[in-house]
Each structure stands twice: as C-alpha cells, then as structure tokens.
C-alpha cells in the first residue's frame, strides 16, 4: 500500500469507527427526545430536550417515552405496572389498595388551588383500560399535568413493546438542565 493510501486509511478508520459507535449507541442505548405540549408540567416543559435510556425495564414513577402513534411519541410517568389495581380517591393515588405519595406533584397541587382536585377520582375500570388490573406486558401512565394530559385514562394501557425507554436527563434548555427524581 502506498504512503498516500495508508495516510488516507489512517484518517478514515477512526471516522468509520466513530460513525459505527454513534449508530450503535443511538440504536441500543441512548436517544434524544423532545417534549411537545404541557402534559408533563411542571416536571417537564414544552420544548424540553431529554435523553432516553433504552436499557432496563421501567419502574413505578419513572418518566417514559413511548410510541403513541406511528408519527408521535408521548412522555408520561409510569403509575401502574402489570397486575396493579390503580385508583384515585380525593386526589390521592392508591396502588393495590395502598395510598402513595406523589412528591413530584406537591408544588403543582398548591399552585392550582381552585377548589378542584388535580387528579379527579377514578378506578382503572373507569378508564380506557377497562379492566380491574393493568394487563400483563403493559403500563398505566399519566402526565404530571393531570387536568390536560392525554394518557392511559383516555388511550388505555401502554404495551411494553411501544416503550422506547426511560428518561432522567433534561439537557436543554441549558438554564434548566436537570436530573429528574421520582
């Protein structure tokens, strides 16, 4: 091989490796995403940019991104796992009959003190899920802005195969960069 061809190969090899690595990382581990709308306020705002982690199973109260339609992804919070009984009574979440705190909603509940609950009362059977428990292989998800969120209450339980991954990192806008907690 001539010196010129060897030099070109030496420059090309790292670029090819970088492209392959970028493809593998994006395809199997991490992916950027964009929040559209107000359904996750105050936790996430319209136009926030997130990093989706594609590894691991979603846990209760994780924020997930999933394919809602062929063209649109939704960002919501996992409330119910397969086999869970879900209910809201007087603005309190009950999972399998036990009340759960939702600290990520505390500030928001104080701000919307208009005499109405942030989350209206319902049972899982009353929602689009239409069953007593979250079906196997599915999640029950809700937006943090409960009054305006299109979520499992209206679209049903989310099949696990539609879940892209979980997110804990908001990277843009830079002034509001943060790691999400539960």
C-alpha positions in Angstrom: 0.0 0.0 0.0 1.4 3.4 -0.9 2.1 6.0 1.8 -0.7 8.2 0.5 -3.3 5.4 0.6 -2.1 4.4 4.1 -2.4 8.0 5.3 -6.0 8.2 3.9 -6.9 4.9 5.6 -5.4 6.1 8.9 -7.7 9.1 8.8 -10.7 7.2 7.5 -10.5 4.3 10.1 -11.3 6.5 13.2 -14.1 8.3 11.4 -15.7 4.9 10.4 -15.4 3.7 14.0 -16.9 6.9 15.3 -19.9 6.6 12.9 -20.5 2.9 13.8 -20.2 3.7 17.5 -22.6 6.6 17.2 -25.1 4.3 15.4 -24.9 1.5 17.9 -25.2 3.9 20.9 -28.2 5.6 19.5 -29.9 2.4 18.3 -29.4 0.4 21.5 -28.6 2.7 24.5 -29.4 6.4 24.3 -31.6 8.7 22.1 -32.5 12.3 22.3 -36.2 13.3 22.5 -38.3 16.4 22.5 -41.2 17.2 24.9 -44.3 18.5 23.0 -47.1 20.1 24.9 -47.9 20.8 28.6 -49.0 17.4 29.8 -45.9 16.8 32.0 -45.7 20.3 33.6 -44.3 21.3 36.0 -41.8 18.5 35.8 -41.1 18.9 32.0 -42.0 21.9 29.8 -42.9 22.2 26.2 -39.7 22.0 24.0 -37.5 20.5 26.8 -35.0 18.1 25.3 -34.4 14.8 27.0 -32.0 11.8 26.8 -33.9 8.5 26.6 -32.1 5.5 28.1 -33.2 2.4 26.2 -31.8 -0.2 28.7 -33.6 -1.6 31.7 -37.3 -2.1 32.5 -39.4 1.0 33.5 -40.2 1.2 37.2 -43.1 2.8 39.0 -42.9 6.6 38.8 -40.2 6.6 36.1 -40.8 9.0 33.2 -41.0 7.1 30.0 -41.2 7.9 26.3 -43.3 5.7 24.1 -44.7 5.5 20.6 -48.3 6.8 20.9 -48.8 6.7 17.1 -46.6 6.0 14.2 -45.7 9.7 13.9 -45.8 10.8 17.6 -44.1 9.9 20.8 -45.5 10.7 24.3 -43.7 11.4 27.5 -45.5 10.3 30.6 -45.0 8.9 34.1 -45.4 5.2 35.0 -48.1 4.9 37.6 -49.1 1.3 37.3 -47.2 -1.9 36.5 -48.6 -5.2 35.2 -51.1 -6.7 37.8 -51.6 -3.4 39.7 -55.0 -2.2 40.8 -55.0 1.6 40.3 -57.4 4.1 41.8 -57.6 7.8 42.7 -59.8 9.0 45.5 -59.9 12.6 46.7 -56.7 13.4 44.8 -54.7 10.5 46.4 -53.2 7.7 44.4 -54.0 4.1 45.5 -52.0 1.2 44.2 -53.2 -2.2 45.2 -55.3 -0.5 47.9 -52.4 1.3 49.5 -52.1 5.2 49.3 -49.0 6.5 47.6 -47.4 10.0 47.9 -46.5 11.7 44.6 -43.9 14.3 45.7 -43.4 15.4 42.1 -47.0 16.8 42.2 -46.8 18.6 45.6 -45.8 22.1 44.4 -48.2 21.8 41.5 -51.2 20.9 43.7 -50.5 24.0 45.8 -50.5 26.3 42.7 -53.8 25.0 41.3 -55.8 25.6 44.5 -59.1 26.4 42.8 -61.2 24.0 44.9 -60.9 21.2 42.4 -58.5 18.2 42.7 -55.5 18.0 40.4 -56.4 14.3 39.7 -60.1 13.5 39.6 -61.3 10.3 41.2 -61.4 7.1 39.1 -60.7 3.4 39.2 -58.8 1.5 36.4 -62.1 0.0 35.3 -63.4 3.6 34.6 -60.6 4.4 32.2 -59.9 3.3 28.6 -58.0 0.3 30.2 -61.5 -1.0 31.2 -60.1 -3.8 33.4 -59.6 -4.3 37.1 -55.8 -4.5 36.9 -53.1 -3.3 34.5 -52.8 -6.1 31.9 -49.6 -8.2 31.6 -47.0 -6.6 29.4 -48.5 -3.2 29.8 -48.0 0.0 31.8 -50.5 2.6 33.1 -49.1 6.0 32.5 -50.2 9.6 33.3 -48.9 13.1 32.7 -48.0 15.2 35.7 -50.3 17.9 34.5 -53.3 15.7 35.2 -56.0 18.0 34.0 -54.7 18.3 30.5 -52.9 15.1 29.9 -53.8 12.6 27.2 -52.7 9.4 28.9 -53.8 5.9 29.9 -57.0 7.2 31.2 -58.1 8.0 27.7 -55.8 5.9 25.4 -55.5 2.7 27.5 -52.6 0.8 28.9 -49.3 1.1 27.0 -47.8 -2.1 25.6 -44.2 -2.6 26.7 -43.1 -3.0 23.1 -44.1 0.6 22.4 -41.9 1.9 25.2 -38.7 3.5 23.8 -37.1 3.9 27.2 -37.0 6.0 30.4 -35.6 9.5 30.9 -34.0 11.2 33.8 -31.9 13.8 32.0 -33.1 17.2 30.7 -30.3 18.7 28.7 -31.9 21.7 27.1 -32.6 24.5 27.7 -29.2 24.7 29.4 -30.5 27.0 32.1 -32.9 24.3 33.2 -30.6 21.3 32.8 -31.5 18.7 35.4 -31.7 15.1 36.6 -35.3 14.0 37.2 -36.2 12.4 40.5 -39.3 10.5 41.4 
